[in-house]
Amino acid sequence: MNHSKGISMTITPIADRADLSPDYRGRNDRAAEPTLLPWAWAEQRLAAATNYWVSTSGPDGRPHPRPLWGLWHESAFLFTVLRSTRTARNLTSNPQATVHLESAREVVILDGSVSEVPPDRLEAFLGAWLEKYAGEGASAGAADATVDRVIYRLQPRQAHGWTLTAFPADITRWRFPTP
């Protein structure tokens, strides 16, 4: 799914400490020296995850979280839903979303803007999708032209990550450059 002659479009965000009250105490009562997590740590988890929580906002502002399959590819998160779903309708009116991994032990959260992937990218997306989810029961039937699916690409604006074992010392915020 490279966008230009085999050149990967990997983006490395800037890491810093997320804003946190100095009085905040996590699971560990000991005062640990703050440590930033490397972006490669987050990317590994994004690529390896099977299930992701995607949250959108409804027209009334209420959150709408849903567990979905997805792909981390070229510094963006890709997922697909039927166009008739609440998720797709929400993204049509408000293209902002949050993606969270299932784990509360190794947390990665993405916030960003969502756009539709052009139909001519379907074949590349489907190949990567089938490779990742064949063992989960995914099939090429997902590409059936009679099914009104939309593929979305979430371009992160920022991400957060931490581990339960070092929290809150390792809370890291990554800020992505504006494309």
ZIDA-V915238 format. One record per helix or strand of 3 or more residues. SS is the DSSP state (A for helix, B for strand). FROM is the first residue (numbers start at 0). LEN is the number of residues. If there is no record, write none. Layout:
ss->(SS;SS)
from->(FROM;FROM)
len->(LEN;LEN)
//
This chain:
ss->(B;A;B;B;B;B;A;B;B;A;A;B;B)
from->(13;38;51;62;70;75;85;95;105;118;139;148;171)
len->(3;10;6;6;3;7;8;6;11;18;4;15;4)
//
